[in-house]
């Protein structure tokens, strides 16, 4: 299913004038015909995400021992 991207000319449901959103062709056509929105463009499927580069390795940090014996004692 392709989507049509519209920009709202006036408030409609949870959308404010000036916001852009994508809807099915039928919904977008109804919004445009009712003068709630103007067509901005069409899109099909989402393009694939770009590959992420691997994290750079960082030097190991020394471990620090924390004494928690005082926390276990009752006053």
N, C-alpha and C positions, 0 to 999 in steps of 0.2 A: 504494500500500500504506500503510495507516495503521499507526501505531506506538502501543504502549501503554507508558506510563511507569510504572516500578515502583521501589520502594525496597526494598533488600535487608534482610532480617531476620537473615540469617546469611551467612557467607562462601560465595561460589560462584565458581569459576574465578578470574579476576583481580579480582573485585569484593569489597569488604569490607562487612560489615554497616553499614548507615546510608547507603551510597552510593545514588544515584539514576541510572537509565539507561533508555533507550528501546529496546524490542524489538518484533519483529513480534508480532501478536496471538497466534499459536500458541506462540511461545517464552515470552511473558509469562504465558500461561495455564498452561503447564507449570511455570514457576517458582512461580507462586502456588499451584497444586495441590500442589506438593511442599513448600510452606511455606518456600521460600527467600526469597520476596519478597511484598510487598503492593502492590496497585495504587495508584498515585498519581494517574494521569489518563491521558487519551488525547490524541493530537495527530495532525493530518493533515499537510499540507504545511507547510514552514516559511513564516512570514510574510515578506513582502519586507523587505529591509533599508531602514532610513530613509535618505533622501538625505543625503549629506554636504555640508557647506557648503564653498565654495571657500576655499583658503588666502588669507590676507590678504597683500597685497604688502608687502615690507619694503624699506627704502631700500637702494640699492646700496652696497656697501662698497668702499673703495678697494683696488686690487690692490697687493700687495707683491711685489717681485722678490726671489727668494732666490738667493744666490750658491752654486752647487754645484761650482765649479771645484776646490776643495780636496779634494773627495771623489774626483775622477777621477785625481788624481796618485798615483803610487806612491812609497813612501819610499825 
